[in-house]
Structure formats: C-alpha cells, structure tokens
Amino acid sequence: MDHIVTVQDAVTAFAPDREPTDAELDAIEREMPLIRAEMELLDAQIITIDRTPSELDERRIRRARRRLLAAHRDQVNGSAGETGGVA
C-alpha cells in the first residue's frame, strides 16, 4: 500500500512552546481598547437577549456603541499616524 505524503514542508511550523514576540504583544496592547469596547457592547446586548430592553438597557447599548466607535476611530487614527498619514 502506498502512503500519500505531502511534498512541501508546512507553511507554519508548529511550536507549542513558542511565546509571542514583543511586536505581537505590542499589537495586542494597541488593540486592547477596541477589544474592551467590543466586549462591553456584547455584554450589554447579552443582558437583553431574554427580555425586552428597558430604557436603561437601551442607554447602556447606545453608550457601548459610541465607545466602540470612538475606540475604532482612535485605532484608525493612531495607525494612520504610524504609517505617515496614509490610510
């Protein structure tokens, strides 16, 4: 019986003990405000899944959406500054 094997090496080598690089950690740190804002919006939406949203719930969702948009804007503006203003 012939075995089928790949001819090429794996594109990304699997290294279970590989730690993130400083550049990867910096990228995660830059994205944290956006990640936190997304989590806040998701939390506000989850609260209203099984009930009719109250006025307070609606305000919480609107506030979370505004924070998410602001975090996204800040990230885009920050990355535009890093690339010399070209987006």
C-alpha positions as CSV (number, residue, x, y, z in Angstrom):
1,M,0.0,0.0,0.0
2,D,1.4,3.4,-1.0
3,H,1.2,6.2,1.6
4,I,0.2,9.7,0.5
5,V,2.6,12.3,1.9
6,T,2.9,16.0,1.4
7,V,5.7,17.1,-0.9
8,Q,6.1,20.5,0.7
9,D,7.0,21.5,4.3
10,A,4.4,23.0,6.4
11,V,3.9,26.7,5.9
12,T,3.8,27.5,9.6
13,A,5.8,25.2,11.8
14,F,4.0,24.2,15.0
15,A,5.9,25.1,18.1
16,P,3.9,24.5,21.2
17,D,6.4,26.3,23.4
18,R,6.6,29.4,21.2
19,E,5.9,32.6,23.1
20,P,4.5,35.8,21.4
21,T,7.1,38.2,20.2
22,D,7.4,41.7,21.5
23,A,5.9,43.0,18.3
24,E,2.9,40.7,18.7
25,L,2.4,41.8,22.3
26,D,2.6,45.5,21.3
27,A,0.0,44.9,18.6
28,I,-2.3,43.2,21.1
29,E,-1.8,46.1,23.6
30,R,-2.7,48.7,20.9
31,E,-5.9,46.8,20.1
32,M,-7.0,46.4,23.8
33,P,-9.2,49.5,23.9
34,L,-11.1,48.3,20.9
35,I,-11.4,44.7,22.3
36,R,-12.7,46.1,25.6
37,A,-15.2,48.3,23.9
38,E,-16.4,45.3,21.8
39,M,-16.8,43.2,25.0
40,E,-18.7,46.0,26.7
41,L,-21.2,46.2,23.8
42,L,-21.5,42.4,23.7
43,D,-22.2,42.3,27.4
44,A,-24.9,45.0,27.1
45,Q,-26.5,43.0,24.2
46,I,-26.4,39.7,26.1
47,I,-28.2,41.2,29.0
48,T,-31.2,41.9,26.8
49,I,-31.3,38.6,25.0
50,D,-34.1,37.0,27.0
51,R,-36.1,40.2,27.9
52,T,-37.5,43.4,26.4
53,P,-34.8,46.1,26.8
54,S,-35.6,48.7,29.4
55,E,-34.8,52.4,28.9
56,L,-31.6,51.8,30.9
57,D,-30.6,48.8,28.8
58,E,-31.1,50.9,25.6
59,R,-28.9,53.7,27.0
60,R,-26.3,51.1,28.0
61,I,-26.2,49.7,24.5
62,R,-26.1,53.2,22.9
63,R,-23.2,54.2,25.2
64,A,-21.3,51.0,24.4
65,R,-21.8,51.5,20.7
66,R,-20.4,55.1,21.0
67,R,-17.4,53.8,22.9
68,L,-16.8,51.1,20.3
69,L,-17.0,53.7,17.5
70,A,-14.6,56.0,19.4
71,A,-12.2,53.2,20.1
72,H,-12.3,52.2,16.4
73,R,-11.7,55.8,15.3
74,D,-8.8,56.2,17.7
75,Q,-7.2,53.0,16.5
76,V,-7.6,54.0,12.8
77,N,-6.2,57.5,13.5
78,G,-3.4,56.0,15.5
79,S,-2.4,53.6,12.8
80,A,-2.6,56.4,10.2
81,G,-0.1,58.3,12.2
82,E,2.2,55.3,12.3
83,T,2.2,54.9,8.5
84,G,2.9,58.5,7.8
85,G,-0.7,59.6,7.4
86,V,-1.5,57.2,4.6
87,A,-4.6,55.1,5.4
